[in-house]
Amino acid sequence: MSLYRQCASAIVFNRKGLVLLGNRIDTDDDAWQFSQGGIENDESPAQAAQRELFEEMSITSVKLVSVDEKPHRYEFPEDIKQHFAQRGIKTYGQDIYFALFYFEGKESEINVCTSCPEFKNYKWSTLDFAVQNIILFKKEVYLAASTKYRPIIEQYIRQLS
């Protein structure tokens, strides 16, 4: 059994090339990130990312554009490892797969006030903003995802014109 939790993250972009970020509810500070969560036994990374997107932001109107074949790994800081250990969970960090989706819906579809909210609000912003504002221990994987998916987003938007 791996000591790294398998998870998936949804990078959702719109016609303007902006990405959807949620501001985590469990902190007083701004903590912007992509929707993400654990991969269940019967799911692919793309399916998990799409499920998490619905659970956290109520979104279903997306089209899968690309998904990582191999995960990016990051380690949790010691305080987070200890928090998990107190709950009987031994984990060092996460293996995260990014899935890229194009948002085909209307803004009114986005709702972070879900039955178990994880975000206090959301916004559309740039990939650069996402990389600059992600919590430090995830910064390297966000930079890698940004580098990989930026040209794919740009090409997709050009094809829409």
Residue pairs with C-beta under 8 A, 6 or more apart in sequence:
2 95
3 90
3 91
3 92
4 73
4 91
4 92
4 93
4 94
4 95
5 38
5 91
5 93
5 94
5 95
6 38
6 39
6 71
6 94
6 95
6 97
7 36
7 37
7 38
7 39
7 48
7 94
7 95
7 96
7 97
8 36
8 37
8 38
8 39
8 43
8 45
8 46
8 48
8 49
8 52
8 96
8 97
8 98
8 99
9 34
9 35
9 36
9 49
9 52
9 96
9 97
9 98
9 99
9 145
10 34
10 35
10 36
10 49
10 50
10 52
10 53
10 62
10 99
10 101
11 19
11 34
11 98
11 99
11 100
11 101
11 145
11 149
12 19
12 20
12 34
12 35
12 53
12 59
12 62
12 101
12 102
12 103
13 19
13 20
13 100
13 101
13 102
13 103
13 153
13 156
14 20
14 102
14 103
14 124
15 157
15 160
16 124
16 157
17 126
17 153
17 154
17 157
18 124
18 125
18 126
19 34
19 124
19 125
19 126
19 127
19 130
19 153
20 34
20 35
20 57
20 59
20 103
20 110
20 122
20 123
20 124
21 32
21 33
21 34
21 122
21 123
21 124
21 125
21 129
21 130
21 133
22 32
22 33
22 34
22 35
22 56
22 57
22 112
22 118
22 119
22 121
22 122
23 30
23 31
23 32
23 119
23 120
23 121
23 122
23 123
24 31
24 32
24 33
24 118
24 119
24 120
25 117
25 118
25 119
25 120
26 118
30 133
31 135
32 123
32 125
32 129
32 130
32 133
32 134
33 130
33 134
33 135
33 138
34 98
34 130
35 49
35 52
35 53
35 56
35 57
36 49
36 52
36 96
37 48
37 51
37 52
37 55
37 56
38 48
39 45
39 48
39 97
40 48
40 51
43 51
44 67
45 67
45 68
45 71
45 97
45 99
46 64
46 67
46 99
48 97
49 67
49 97
49 98
49 99
49 101
50 62
50 64
50 99
50 101
53 59
53 62
53 101
54 60
55 114
55 116
56 112
56 114
56 117
56 118
56 119
57 110
57 111
57 112
57 114
57 119
57 122
58 109
58 110
58 111
58 112
58 114
59 103
59 105
59 109
59 110
60 105
60 109
61 103
61 104
61 105
61 106
61 109
62 101
62 102
62 103
62 104
62 105
63 101
63 102
63 104
64 99
64 100
64 101
65 100
65 101
65 102
65 152
65 156
66 99
66 100
66 149
66 152
67 97
67 98
67 99
67 100
68 97
68 98
68 99
68 145
68 148
70 97
71 95
71 96
71 97
72 95
72 96
72 97
72 98
72 140
72 141
72 144
72 145
73 93
73 94
73 95
73 96
73 141
74 93
74 94
74 96
74 137
74 138
74 140
74 141
75 92
75 93
75 137
76 84
76 91
76 92
76 93
76 94
76 137
77 137
81 91
81 92
84 90
84 91
93 137
96 141
98 145
98 148
98 149
100 149
100 152
100 153
102 156
110 122
112 118
112 119
112 120
112 121
112 122
127 146
127 149
127 150
127 153
128 146
130 142
130 146
131 139
131 142
131 143
131 146
134 142
